[in-house]
Amino acid sequence: MELVFTTDNLARAKRYAAWQAAICDFYVHVDVRATQPEDYRGFIREACFGDVVLTDILLSEQSIRRNGQHISRLDKDCYYLQLIHHGHLNVLQRGETHSSNAARGAIFYATEQYELQCIGQARSFYVEVPRLAFARRFPNGEVPITGTLNTTQGLGRIAAEFCSMLAAEASRLDAAMRSQLGEQLVDLLAAALMAPEGDMPMLDGSVQKARLRSVQQWIEDHIGDPDLSLERVAAANGMSLRYLHQIFRHCDKSVSEWIWGRRLQLCYDRLAKGEGPSITSIAFNYGFNSSAHFSTAFRRKYGMSPREIVRRDPQD
């Protein structure tokens, strides 16, 4: 993600005033009152996915108010989905207060007055979705003005994980792919807000594809575990085995085929680069617990042995 602003490279005494000037009077029109301005710290990183903007924001303890004067400038006709990494914020809008934390996200509307109360330091994703684009996903265009979203299970968890993946991969994606993923994210967020809490529907299309990417990333993070069973993958990602098999239909491989194929590809890449202390160590690092099984599977996939890959001239 692209760094928009950070206080880290400023003298402590200048941080809060710089934050107000750069963010509150330019990035988004709001009033901010920090609890301890002398110890202020914050940053904003941003990535655009078509018309959808994903920001990663660190805030010190403060209150943020958007009032009628700010709204009259018509700079943001959008909804915000707030997904917290750590910390606690309250969202106040239309006389309601919604508590947001690492287990529960919040939605609020930029074109009505609101207040955000940051309790201690907090770091969050904010998904900025244009109002008209969001409204098209809801029956009769009725988007909830304010509310919360469980991010520990069901579609809320999928949405939070998808945002994390987009933030991590943004710099590697071209504009067309970013725009496509932005559309998928809006579909997913709308489905999450409309679904009963904890629901895991057997949806087709973009929601299942988003869930597939999330599960694949989780598998990749645990690829070195030789005991990585399908039951463990399903349980860790809050789904049934049936749903796990369902989403992998989108990549035309079974879950097991994808896992073993990914392990072999990672081993191939390491061997081709001449990395690692030994062939056996590389194989074991990526989840193989038998050198014979590894060699057989490797030859079947690539038509040559692991040792031949190591010996091959890199210029060939």
N, C-alpha and C positions, 0 to 999 in steps of 0.2 A: 504494500500500500504506500501511497505517496504521503510524505510528511507535510502537513499544512502548516503547523505551528507547534513549537515546544518552548517551554520556559527553561529547559535544562541548561541551555547555553547562556543564560542571562544571570546577572548578579541578583542575589536574593531580594534585595530591596526594590528591584525594578520588575520583578516577575508579574505581580498582580496587575499593575497598571498596563504592562505590555499585553497581558491576556485580555484585559477589557478592550484595549484599542484594536487588537488584531481580530478577536473573536466576536465580542459583543457588539461592536460597531461596524463590523464588516462581514464576518462569516455568517452570522445569523443575528437578527436584531432582537436582543433581549436585555434585561437588566440583571446584573449579577451582584450578589453581596456575599463575600467570603467570610467565614467565621474567623480565620486567622490569615489575613492577607499578607502578613509579614513572612509566612511560611508557605506561600502558595506554590503549587506545582501542578502542571497540566500539559497535555499534548493532544493533538488531533491528527490522525492519519486517515486518508480518504482513498476510496477507489470507486469509479463509476462503472455501472453495468447497464449500459443504455441510459434510460431515464431514471434508473434506480441508483441511489448513492448510498454506499456503505461506509460508515465512519467508525473508527476505533478511537475512543475518547477516554482520557484519564482526567478526573476532576478531584480537586481538593474539596473539603467540606464547604458547602455554599448553598444559597437559594438562587434559583433562576426564575425570573418572571417575564412572561410575554404578555403585554397589555394592549389595549386598543390602539395606542399610538404606534406601536411596532407593527401591528396587524395592518394598519392603514397603508403601510408601504407596499403591501402585497408582494413580498419577496419570497414567500414560501407557502404555496397552496398545496399542502401535502400532509400525509400522515407520517408519524414516526413510530417505529417499533423499537422499543428499548430492550436489549438483551444483555444482562449484566454478567461480566466475568467474575467480579468480586465487589463486595460493598453492598450498599442499601440506598435506594432512592424512593421517595414518595412522589407520585404524580397526582396533582390536584387540578381537576377540570370539571366544570358544570356542577360544582358543589359536591363532587365525589372525590375520595382519596383512595388511591390504589398503591399498595406497597409493592415494590419491585426489588428483587434480589437475584442471586444466582440460580434460584429454583423457579422464579416466576418473572416473566417479562411483562411489559406494559405497552399499550397503544395509546396515543393521544394525537389530537388534531392541531396542526400548526396555525390554522386560521381562526381559532378561538382562543381566548385567554387561558393561560395555564401557568402553573407554578411547579417547578421541580425542586424538591428538597433533598439535597445530597447529604447523607448522614455519614460523616467520616469520609475518607478517600474512597472513590469508586471508579472502576473501569468498566466500560460498556461498549457494546456495538449499538449503533443507531442505524436503522434502515429507513431511509427517506424515500417514500413512495408517492408519486404524484396522485392527487385526489381522483382525477378522472380515470386513470389507469387502474387504480385500486377498486373504485366503485363498480367497474365493469365485471368484477369477479363476484359480486354479491347480488342476491336476488333483489330486484327493484333498485339496485344501486345503493342499498342502505348499509354502509360501513359503520360499525360501532364507533362512536366518537371517542370513547375512552373505555378501557377495560384491561384485563390481565390475561396472561397466557402461561400455562404450565409448561416449563421447559425441561422437565425431568422425565417425561414420557410422551408417547404418542407423537402427533404431528408437531407439537411445540418443541419437543426435543430434536426432531428432524430439522426444523427450521433453524434452531440455534447451531446445530452441527454444520448445516449447509453454509451458514454465514461464516463460520470459522474456516471452512474449506475455501470459500471464495476469497476471504482475506489473505489466506496463505498463498493462493495461486494467482492472484490478480495480475501480478507483474509478468506472468508467463503467458497470458492470454491476449489474443488480438481483439480489436474492437467488436468485430462481428460475434465472436464467441461470448464476449462479455455481455453484449446486448441480449443474446439468447438466454444466457444464464440469469440475467436480471428478470426476464419474463417468467422463467421457471420459479425464481424466488418469490415473485409476487403471487403466482398461482399457489405456491406452497403456504405462504403466510395467510392468504385468504382461506384456504382449506383448513388451516390450523385454527383460525379464529371462529370458523363456522362449525367445526367438529365438536362433539361432546368431549369433555376433558378426559384425556387418557385414551381416546378412541384411536384405533389403528386400522383404518379402512383399507380394503383391497383396491386402492385406486390405480388407474392406469396412467400412462403418460408421464408428465413432468414430475409429479410427486414421487412416483416409484423410482424414476431415474435419479432424482435428488437423493433418495434414501439409499440407492445402490452406491452412489459415490461416497456417501458417508460411511457405509459399512465397509467398502473397499479400503477406505483410509484407515479405519479401525483395524482391519486385518493387516494392512501394511505395517502399522505400528506394533503389531504383535506377531509378525511373520516368523521371527526366530524361535517361537515357542513350539517345540516338537509335539506338544499335547494340545495343539489348537484344533479342537473338535468343532463340528458344525453346531452342536448343542451349546457350546460356550460362546460361539459367535452370535447366535440368536439371542441367548440370554443377556449377554453384555450390551446388545443393541436394542433390548426391549421389544423383541418380536418373537413370533412362533417360528418353528422350523418351516412350516408351510409358507409363511410370508417370505422367509429368507430365500427359499427356492423360487418363489414367484418373482422377486425383484431381479434375480440373476438371469432370468429369461431375456432381459434387455441387453445382455452382452453375449448371448448365444453360447454360454458355457454354464456348466453346473458350478456350484460353489466350490466343490473339491477341485474341479479342473482349473478354475481360476486361481485358487490358492497355490496348487502345485506348479502351474504355469508361471505364476509370479515369482515363486521361489527359484525356479530354474532360470528365469530371466535375470534376476538379481545376481545369482551366482555367475551366470555368463558374463554379465557386465564387469563384475569384480575380476574374474579370471582374465578377460580380454585386456583389462587395464594393468594386469600384473600386480593387483593389490591383494594383500592378505598373506599370512605366514605359510599357508599350505592349502592344497585343494580340499583336504578333509576338513580343515578348520572353517573354510568358507562355507562348505556344505552344511556343517553343523550350526554355523551362525544363522543360517536361513531356514532352520527347522528340520533338516534331514537328520535322522538318527542312525542311518546305515550308509556307509560309503558305497557298498555294492548297489543298493537301491538308487542312490544318487547317480552313479556312473551309468547304470542301465537307463534310467529316465532321461539323463542328459543326452546320451547317444541317440535315443529314440527321437528326441525333439530336434536335435541339431545335426545329426548325421556324423558326428565325430565325438571323440572322448574329451573329457575335461582337460586331460594332459595335452592333447593336440591343440586345444585353444591356447593354452599357456605357451606352448612352443611356437605357435604361428607368428610369423613376422607381422608386426602391427601395420606395416606398409602394404601388405598383401590385400 
